[in-house]
Amino acid sequence: MSPGCRAGLSGMVIISGSVHVRPAQRAAYLDTCRPVVEQARCSPGCLDFALSADLLDPGRVNVLERWSSVAAVEAFRGEGPAEDQAAVLVGAEVSQFEVTAEQALTGAEEVA
């Protein structure tokens, strides 16, 4: 096994994709998501959680989450998005991936 590669992660979960809102509503939508991101990052099993405005599509919000297990995702997710957040969505393409190996592409040093 090469350096920086970990096998047998026993089910790390990556959730990746995008949700779509009307371009004029994206900034407000992301503002309503701030507490969700804060809550997720403090949740047991959350390794990373990010929602970000797409640089090219004014109505797209990119989704990237990493969790230690499916159980951790399900415990956090509960009933899904809040009613006010779901109401502004005009589309979504989000998938869940179960990962069994990881290989670092960069070092762990911090960027100045």
C-alpha positions, 0 to 999 in steps of 0.5 A: 500500500502506498504512503497516504493510502488507508484501506478498510475505512469501514464505511466512510460515507461521502455525500456529493452533488448539488442543489438548485435554487433561483439565482436571486435566492441563492445568497439568502438560501446559503444564509439559512444553511449556516446553522445547518452547517454549524450543527453538522460540523459539531455532530458525532461522525461528521468529518466535513460538511460544506455547502458553497455557491458554484462559481459558474452557475448562479443557481447552483449550490455545491454539496460535499459531506464526509461522515464516518458511517451511514449511521452518523449520516442518518442520525444527523439527517433526520427528516431532511431539509427544513420546510423553508429551505426545501421550499426554495429548491428547484432541483437537486442531484445529490448522491451518497457513496460508501468509501472503503479506501482513501489516498491523500493527494496532498500533504497535511501541512497548512497553506499560508 
